């Protein structure tokens, strides 16, 4: 009877975008699709949104769509540079790069105002690095520590230093407008540094009419780690983006940061995603390594709500097997995991009612908590308790139906509009039975607002399945 509660988010790319493959992924248990705006254009992503929505509706399988913005990432210019250990190079503004005179162009003209002697600068996801020895005018003098070929438009990281860019680039702003018009369900902000980045982004989203879109902050810089709790307080969810985090921070700190992020997200009742290289070898192989299986399972043991696939589904050779494998590992881990005891802080009546409903679930051994609500925040608050109950979100709003599919333990059900809860409950029980979530001998805990349409959930009812 147990359904997997941990949700799976997968990046959609060339390997997974064909409609027939999307259908296979949904049937394998995929709950949400990530659109990586670092690659592809709006027409390409628009086609993906259309296919996801059509297949989701046909299969009656709710799927969230997450728009991942590029963020303030610094890159080299369009030239290629060969650098060797011990050499001295100058970092200059894009357009002034010249390999012959050992000048490398950087697409952040004010970088010289930010770095100081001793600062390490990484290229191409940390494959090469230099250390700053001096700043002369608007040029940065560096000594190469690890050499190699720095190709066109490769990443530039300055661990521990703010790169000085706005959290939303001009491209991000255009991509946000696309996301709003396409009707995506969540938006991810990359390279967040502090809570102000969230507030500034939300103000921009409001200015384009994208009110209330839930924001996920990607934790991938030391600055974000320092401000982690402040960021969590003002955001709807966080993603531990271990790729860039492992470049910006010492490798041995990444698992410690991940565990801290999980605890803080649970404390504040926020969504938590663990991402990057979870089943990395499955880009090339049909089976994961044992270490990867343990990585996914340990994320579940810690209390993670969502686990993510990146290259495994975007460009890998075995996208369907990757989703199947992650689903199987998560389900097995849930079967032996102890429910984390650090419950979210209760600070409003809705949370009090959810807590009471979950206590009744435990006492009555009801497998399901059914919540009638057109407010995604209420469903998210219930999911944040990380209960062993399956939370059935009974909503008349298709946007809510899609959005809450990303939340832990939530099964979204689209129901017709109702005016009398006594008529709606029997229909809800039929939907719950159709999904094989209960037996005839079970009872279901329902949480709803009365009268219908009231803003606050104020009623709990225990109803036998058999009537």
N, C-alpha and C positions, 0 to 999 in steps of 0.2 A: 504494500500500500504506500510505502514511503516514496515520495518524489524528490528528486535532487533539488536542494534549496540554493546551493551556490550557483550563481549565474555565470554564463560564458559570453564574453565579448570578443568578437573576432574582426580583424581588419579585412576589409574587402578590397581585392585587387585583381590582377589578371587571372590568377588561379581560381578565384572564388566567385567572380562576377557573372559568369554564364548562368542564365536562369535555371538550367537543369542542375548545376552545382549548388546554387543557393537553396534550391528545394531539398537537396540531399543534406546540406548543412542544417537546415531547420529541422528536418526529420531526425538528424543525429543529436539534436538538443541545443542548437545555437539560440541564444536569447537576445543578442544585440549585435548590431553591425557598426563598425567604426569606419568612418570615411576620413582618410588621412589627406588633408589638404596640402601637404608638402608635395604630393604627386597628383597629376591629373588636372583636368580643367573642369569648369562648371558643367559643361555638356556631359562629360564622362560621369561625373558624380550624380548629376541629375538622372541619368539613365539608370544608375544603380539604385537610387531612391525609388524610382518608379517600379523597378523589378522587385525590390524588397517588399514594397507595399502590396503589390499584386499577389505575390506568392504567399505572403503572410495572411492576406484575406482569404485566399483560396484554401489554405490549409487550416484556417481558424487557429492560427498560432501567432500570438502577439510578439512583435519584435520591436525593440527600441533602436533608433538610429542616433549615433553619437558623432557629431561633427568635431574633428580635431584640428584646431587652427595651428598654423606654423609657429606663431609667436616671434619674439625678438631674437632670432638666431643670427649671429654674425657669421659671414662666410668670406672666403677669399674671392678675388676677382676671377675673371674668365681665363686667366693664363695658367700655365703649368710651371711649377718650380721644383728643381732638384736641389735638396738641401742635404748637407752632410754634417755629421757630428763634429763639433769644434769650430765650424765656420761662423762668421759674423754676418748677420743679415739685418736689414732695416725694414720695418713694417711701415708702409705708407698708405695714403688714401688710394682707393681704386682709381685706375686711370694713370697712376704714376708708377705702377709696377714695372720692373725691368730685371729679368733673370741675369742679364749680363753684368749688372752692377749690384747684384744681390739685394734688390729691393722687391719686396712682396706686397702686392696690392691687397688691401683689406676693405670690405664694404661697410666700414664704420669709421668715417673720417675723424671722429672725436675720440677714438680709442686711446690716443696719446694722453688725453686728459684724465684717463681713468686708471691706467696701470702705473705701477711704480717699480723701481729696481728690485729684483728678486721675485717678481711675479712670473709664474709659469704660464705659458700660453700653449694650448694644445691644438693640433690640426687633424682633420679627418677622423673624428671620434677617438682622438687620443693616440692615433698610430704614430704621429710625430710630435715633438715638442721642442720649445725653445724657452730660455729664461731671459727676462729683461735685465739688461745691464745699465741702461741709461735712457733718458728721454731727451732728445735734442730737437727743440722746436716742435714741429708736428710729426717728427719721425721717432720710431721706437727702435732703439739699438738692442739687438738680441744675440745670444750665443746659442747655437743649435746643440741640444742634448741628444735627441734621437732623430736621425735623418731619414730621408726617403723622398718619394715623389708626391708633392702636393698638387693634385690635379685641380681642374677648374671648379670653382664654387664649392670648395670643401669647407666643413664646419670649422669655426674658430671658437674655442672655449677659454675663458679666463677664470679658473676656479677661485671662488671666494671674492671676486670683484664684480660689481654691477656693470654690465656692458653699456649702460647709459641709454638704452633704447626703450621706447614706449612698449607696454605689454601688447598692444594691438598695433601691428604695422598697417600700412595702407592696404596691403594685400589681405590681411586678416579682416579688415573692415568690409572689404568687398565680399570676402568669403562668408562673413556673418550675414550680410544681406542675402546672399544666395541661400544660406541655411534657413533663414527665416522664411523666404519664399518657398523653399522646398519642403518646409514643415518638419525638419528634423526635431528630435525629442530632447537632446542634451547637447551642450557645447563644452569642449575641452579647451582650456587655456594653457599654452605651453610656456615654459620658462618663467613661471610666476615667481616673484621674489618676496612680496609682502602683501598684506591685506589690502593696501591701497590699489594694487593691480586689479583685484577682484572688484572693488568699488568703482574704479574708473571704467572697467569693462562693462559692468552692469549699467552704468550711466549711458554708455554708448549704445548698448542694446536697447535700452529704453528709448533713446533718441530716434532709433529707426523703427520703433513700434514693436520690438521683440520683447514684450513685457513678460516677466516671470519665467523666462527660459532657465532651466536649472544649469548651474555652472559647475564643472569639475575642474579643479586646479591640479595640474601635473606637478608633482614634487620631484624636481630634478636638478636643483642647485643648492649649494651650501646656504645661500641666503634664505631660500624657502625653508630649509631644515631649521634654521635659527628662529624663523617666525612661524613655525608649523602650527602651533595651537591658535595663534591669531588668525591665520589663514583659514583653518578649519571652522572657526566661529562664524565666518562671513560667507562661506561657500556651501554649495549643496552636496559636494562630494570631492574626494581627492583620488588621484591616481599616483601610486608609487611607480614612477617611470624609471625603472632600474638601468636603462641604457645610458642616458645622459647623466643620471645620478652617479653611476659607476665611473663616469669620466671625470665629473666635477669633484667627487668625493673619493677618499681612499676605498678600495674595494672591500676591505674588511668592515667598513662602517655601514655598507648598504643593508645587510640583514638586520643590523641593530636599528637603523632608521626605519626599516619596514615594520618591525615589531612595534616600535613606538608609534608609528603612524596608525597602525591598526587599533591600538589601545585608545589613542586620542579620538579617532573617528568614532569608535564605539561610545566613548564617554559623551560626545556631543551629538550622537545620533545621526551621523552623516555617512553617506555612501563611501565605500572604500574599494578601490580596484588595485590589484597587484598585476603589473605588466612587465613584459620584456623577457624574452628567452626562456619562457616557462617550459616549452617543448621544442627548443631551438633545433635539435637534431632532426626533428620530423619535417623540416624543410626538405631534407634529402633522404630520409629513411622512414619506412612505414611504422617503426616502433620507436618509442622514446628510450633514453638512457634511464637507468635506475635512479640516478641522481635527479633527473628531471621529474620523474614520477614523485619522488620525495619532496621536491620543491613545491609542486602543486598541492600535495597532501598537507604539507606543513602550513601552507597559506590557509587552507581550510581549517586546520587545527587551531590556528591563531584567531580565527573569527573573521576572515576576509569575506566580503559579500560577493565580489566578482573577481574572476580570474580571466586574463586576456591572452589572446593569440595575436601575434603580429605577422612576421614574415611567414610563419607556418601556413597561414591561410591566404595571405596577400599574394605571395609569389612561390610558395612551396609546392612540392610535387605531390603531397598527400593531405590536402586540406580537409577532406571528409574524415580520414582516419585521425587527424589531429583533434577535431572536435569530439569524435567518438571516444578517443583516449582520455581527453580531459574530463569529459562527462563521467566516464567510468571511474576514474581516479577520485573525482570529487564525491561521487555517490558513495564509494567505498569508505573514504575518509570520514564522511558525515556519519556513517554507520557506527564508527568507533570513537568519534570525537566527543569530549566533554563539552557541554554548552558553556561558553565563557561566562563568568560570573559578574564582570564589570558592566552592569546594565547602564543604559544611557541616563543622564540626568533628567529628571522629570520636572518640567517647568510650566506646564499648561494643562487645562482640563482634558484636552484630547489625549495627551499622554497618560494622564491618570486613568481615563476610561480604558485605554488600550491595555495598560498594566493590569487593571481589574479583570478585563476580558481574558487576558492570558493566564491569570491566576485561576479563573474558572475553567479554562481549557485544561490546565494541569490537573485540577481537582476532579473534573468530570471525565478525563481521558479522551476528550474530544480531539480528533485528528485535525480539525479545520476550524479556523477563525474566519468567518465571513464578514466582510466590512462593506456596507453600502456607502459609497462615497464618490463624488465627482471632484474631489480634492486630492491631487497626487501627493501633497505633503502629508496628509493623514496616513495614506498607505505607506509612504516612506518612513514615517514615524513608527508604524507598527513593525515594519521590517527591521528597523534599527534595534529592536529588542532581541534579535537573533534567536527567536524561539524555535522549538522543534515543531511548532504548529505550521501547517500550510495555511498561508494567508490568502484567501480568495477575495480579490478586489472586484466588487460588483459595481460597475460603473456604467452610466449612460453616455459618457463622454469618450469618443474615440481617441482623443489626444491623451487622456489619462490612461486609457487602455494600453496605448503604445508605450507611454513613458514609464509606467510602473513595472513593465516587463523586465527592467534591469535590476529591480530590487530583490534582495535575498528572500527566498521562500514564498514569493508572490506568484499566484496564478491569476491572471487577469481575465475577467469575463465581461463581455459587453452585453448589457441587459437593456430591454426596452424601457422607456420612461414609465414611471409609476406614480400614483398619487396616494395609494394605500399600502403600507408596509405589510399588512396581513395578506395581501394578494401577491406581493413581491417575493416573500419568503418561500412559499411552495415552489415558485418558478426557479428561484435560486437553488433550492435543493435538487431540482431536476438537473440543472447545469452541473452542479457539484458531483452528483452521482454519475452523469455522463462522462466525466473526466476520471472516474474510478478513484476518487479521493476518499470515499467513505464506504462502509458496509451498512446494510439495513439495520444492524443492531447499534450503530453509532448514534451519537448526538452531536449537533453542530452549535457552536457558540456564534451568535450574530451580534454585531455592533452597528448601531445606526443612530440617526438623528430623528427625533420626533418633536413636533410634527414634521412630516416630509418637507424638506426644503430648509429646515433650521440649520444654522451655521455650525453649531457645536454638537458633536456626538454625545448623546446623553442616556442611551438605553442599551442594555445588554440583555439578550434572551438566549436561553438554552432550549434547542428544539430537537426532538427526536427525528431521525431520518425517516422512520417508518410512518410518522404522522400520528 
